[in-house]
Amino acid sequence: MWRILAVLLLLLTAPPAWAEAPPPACTAAREGTVACIAGKLCTCGFVRGGSMTGRPDRFTWDCGILRPACGSGLVPPSATPQPMPMPDLLLQPGWGNERRYR
């Protein structure tokens, strides 16, 4: 019983293996570089602040919705779209070719 409790306590105090490292700092030296952050290919750039936004001028990562995906967020090439199956609809030959007005 004590061994199980000790193992559980050890597992709770160990850092999780799935935790991502924090993104690198976006500075003037890194302007224009890209990094894969949370499944997005983010680019480092300068953003002007203003009185309406309440933020100062700064360098920041652009991870907007228009940025491409990267890392594990990509669809593997083996997952090609499957062709659409034909419906189970059988038409008799010549159907629709008869003349209605003679």
N, C-alpha and C positions, 0 to 999 in steps of 0.2 A: 504494500500500500504506500509506504514511504517512497519507494523507488518511482512509482508512477507519479506521485505528487512532485518529486524532485524533477522528473523529466518534463512535466507540464510547466513547472515554474521556469525551467531553463528555456523552453520553447517560447514562453511569453516574453522573456527578457531579451531574446535574440532579435536582431534587426531583421525585418522581412527582406527576402531575396528579391521580391518583385518591385520594391520601391525604386523609382527612377532617381537618377542623380539630378541635382538642380541644374537648370540650364546655365551655360556660361554667361558671364556678364557682358552686356552689350555696351562697348565703349567706342571711342573715336578710332582706336587702333583696329577694331573689328568691323568697322562700318563696311557694309556690302557683303559680308560673309553670311553663310546659311548654316542652319543647324536643325536637326530633326527633334522637335519638341512636341511631345504628346501627339505623335502621329501626323504632324504638319511640318512641312519644310518652311521654316520661318527664316526671315532675312533681317539682319541688323541694320538699322538706319536711324537717321536723325528726324525727330518729330518736333515741330514748333509747338510751344504751349500758347496760352492766351488767358485773358481775363474771363472769357466765357467758360472755358473748360476748367479753370482753376489749377492748371498744371504748368510747371515751368518747361522751358526748352530742355530736351533730353534725348539720349540715345535709347532706343527700345527695340524689342523684337516685334516684327510684323507677322502675326500668325493668323491673318484674316481668313474669311471663308473662301476667298478666291485663291488662296495658296494651295499648291498640290499636296497630296498625301505622301507620306514616307514611312519607312520602317514597317512595323507589323500592321499598319492600317491599309497597306496595299493589297489588292486582290491578286492571289497567285496566278501565274500564267496557265496553270493546269485547269483553272476554273473557267473554261471557255463557255460561252452561252450555248445551251442546248438548242437544237432546232425545234421549232414548234411542231408538235405532232398534228397530223391531218385528222380532221374530225371523222367520226364514223357515219358518214353520209354517202350513200350510194345513189347515183343518178343513172337512169336508164339511157343507153346510147340514143342520140337523136332527140332527146327531150328538149323542148323549147325551140326546135327547128321547124315545127309544123306551121303551116300558114293558117291564120285565123280567118282571113277574109278571102274567099275564092270567087 
